[in-house]
Amino acid sequence: QVELVESGGGLVQAGGSLRLSCAASGSIGNINDMGWHRQPPGKQREFVARITSGGSTNYGDSLKGRFTISRDNAKNTVYLQMNSLVPEDTAVYYCYLYNALKTYWGQGTQVTVSS
């Protein structure tokens, strides 16, 4: 059993920042990737960012430069620093973990950016 617990979401004004955290616990195995997706209201879930065990990163379109993903392998935790937030960033943010056997998802954390 693997559990992912997200934290750090909330309400922020446009131009502000938030830092999301996601801590993994349980029978994790060897983690390959950790990352984030998001689901804006009324839209499909979309890719936000990923980071490999070696530290390589990828970002969704138009997010690089505002969002930064990082990882603490010792703590099995992934972070998402979000700067210069805009109302279009409003969404439920889900973290995930991929260990070459299965992808696990967190329960999601709400981020709301007011104009």
Rosetta blueprint (number, residue, H / E / L):
1 Q L
2 V E
3 E E
4 L E
5 V E
6 E E
7 S E
8 G L
9 G L
10 G E
11 L E
12 V E
13 Q E
14 A L
15 G L
16 G L
17 S L
18 L E
19 R E
20 L E
21 S E
22 C E
23 A E
24 A E
25 S E
26 G E
27 S L
28 I L
29 G L
30 N L
31 I L
32 N L
33 D E
34 M E
35 G E
36 W E
37 H E
38 R E
39 Q E
40 P L
41 P L
42 G L
43 K L
44 Q L
45 R L
46 E E
47 F E
48 V E
49 A E
50 R E
51 I E
52 T E
53 S L
54 G L
55 G L
56 S L
57 T E
58 N E
59 Y E
60 G L
61 D L
62 S L
63 L L
64 K E
65 G L
66 R L
67 F E
68 T E
69 I E
70 S E
71 R E
72 D E
73 N H
74 A H
75 K H
76 N L
77 T E
78 V E
79 Y E
80 L E
81 Q E
82 M E
83 N L
84 S L
85 L L
86 V L
87 P H
88 E H
89 D H
90 T L
91 A E
92 V E
93 Y E
94 Y E
95 C E
96 Y E
97 L E
98 Y E
99 N L
100 A L
101 L L
102 K L
103 T E
104 Y E
105 W E
106 G L
107 Q L
108 G L
109 T E
110 Q E
111 V E
112 T E
113 V E
114 S E
115 S L
